[in-house]
Amino acid sequence: MRLAALVRRASVLTDSGWNAQMRALCAELGIHRHVALLISDEIEVPITTGIMFPRIVLSLDYPEWSPTRRSAILNHELAHIKRLDAFTQALANVAASLYWFHPLVWLMVRAMRAERERACDDHVLAAGTKAS
């Protein structure tokens, strides 16, 4: 509910350069759904949310990012959308709710979160971004 409220309070990013780059990356990745770019003063790192209507929320310091950082961030967040990570995380949360008493479920949810981030980082590196 907090994430939904954050997204409601966020404003739409109207920068044509960012939107054009995102559309190009979506086409490269085969993402056919519209992905909204939002900005919020409530976060410090970019986040992705939404299964049917994906959104990427950026922090207010986005204009200061270099083109390399912009590309890496958009690639990482779009990889989450391409992999349907919001859906798999929702399934993991349902499992944790049903089996809250089982410690292996909590370990699985934590491992899934870490592996999901590694997979998206690997996608960014495969796209040509330097590991540094």
Helices and strands as residue ranges (DSSP letters): H 2-9, E 11-12, H 16-29, E 36-40, E 47-49, E 55-59, G 62-64, H 67-82, H 85-98, H 103-126
